[in-house]
Amino acid sequence: MTSRPSSLIETIRRHPFRVIALTVCVIAGGALGAAYLPDSLSMPRRVVGGALLGGLSWLIPSFGRIIGED
């Protein structure tokens, strides 16, 4: 059995809802970060920080589902 690297396009085709959920979380995190992170941070840092936190928040249910499978 040989393993071949999967491409990004194949991953999107196999898991469209997870990719959509990740995209929504990252965009929403960026918007919320821009709005609610402290003004002492520059705007690009607030947006990127919020996007990272949005992406990390997506991992919680994703890994919970992976770990919870029997």
C-alpha positions as CSV (number, residue, x, y, z in Angstrom):
1,M,0.0,0.0,0.0
2,T,1.5,3.3,-1.1
3,S,0.6,6.6,0.4
4,R,0.4,9.7,-1.7
5,P,0.2,13.2,-0.4
6,S,-3.3,14.7,-0.6
7,S,-3.7,18.0,-2.2
8,L,-5.7,20.9,-0.8
9,I,-8.3,20.5,-3.5
10,E,-8.9,16.9,-2.6
11,T,-9.3,17.8,1.1
12,I,-11.8,20.5,0.2
13,R,-13.8,18.0,-1.9
14,R,-13.8,15.4,0.9
15,H,-14.7,17.8,3.7
16,P,-16.6,20.8,2.4
17,F,-18.5,21.6,5.5
18,R,-15.4,21.5,7.7
19,V,-13.6,23.8,5.3
20,I,-16.6,26.2,5.3
21,A,-16.7,26.1,9.1
22,L,-13.0,26.9,9.3
23,T,-13.3,29.8,6.9
24,V,-16.3,31.3,8.7
25,C,-14.5,31.0,12.1
26,V,-11.3,32.6,10.8
27,I,-13.2,35.5,9.1
28,A,-15.5,36.0,12.2
29,G,-12.4,35.9,14.5
30,G,-10.7,38.5,12.4
31,A,-13.7,40.8,12.5
32,L,-14.2,40.3,16.3
33,G,-10.5,40.8,16.9
34,A,-10.5,44.1,15.1
35,A,-13.5,45.2,17.1
36,Y,-12.7,44.0,20.6
37,L,-8.9,43.5,21.1
38,P,-7.2,46.5,22.8
39,D,-6.5,49.6,20.8
40,S,-2.9,49.5,22.0
41,L,-2.3,46.8,19.3
42,S,-2.1,47.9,15.7
43,M,-5.1,47.0,13.5
44,P,-3.2,44.3,11.5
45,R,-2.2,42.6,14.8
46,R,-5.8,42.7,16.0
47,V,-7.1,41.2,12.8
48,V,-4.5,38.5,12.6
49,G,-4.8,37.7,16.3
50,G,-8.6,37.4,16.0
51,A,-8.2,35.2,13.0
52,L,-5.8,32.9,14.8
53,L,-8.2,32.7,17.7
54,G,-11.1,32.0,15.4
55,G,-9.1,29.2,13.7
56,L,-8.2,27.7,17.1
57,S,-11.9,27.8,18.2
58,W,-12.7,25.7,15.2
59,L,-10.3,23.0,16.4
60,I,-12.2,22.4,19.6
61,P,-15.2,20.6,18.1
62,S,-13.1,19.2,15.3
63,F,-10.7,17.4,17.6
64,G,-13.5,16.5,20.0
65,R,-15.1,14.6,17.2
66,I,-11.9,12.9,16.2
67,I,-11.0,11.9,19.7
68,G,-14.6,10.8,20.6
69,E,-14.8,8.3,17.7
70,D,-14.6,4.7,18.6
